[in-house]
Amino acid sequence: MTTDAPALFVTATVDLPGYFSDNAITLLPGRTAKLRFTARHGNKISAKKLASSLKLRNLAETF
């Protein structure tokens, strides 16, 4: 992930069984953040299904 403006408390969520390698991160311009998704219980989840379910939110959206 990249950004052109600071983004605080960025969270990634999906409606799939699994978890991300990190969450609630700060994104800053000029820096790249990578998250890895691990499916639970041996599920096989395609990249297409993951992308269609992915939601990114940040602290500014809560005001």
Secondary structure, DSSP 8 states (H G I E B T S, - for coil): ---SS-EEEEEEE-SSSEEES--SEEE-TT------EEESTT----HHHHHHH-EEE-GGGG-
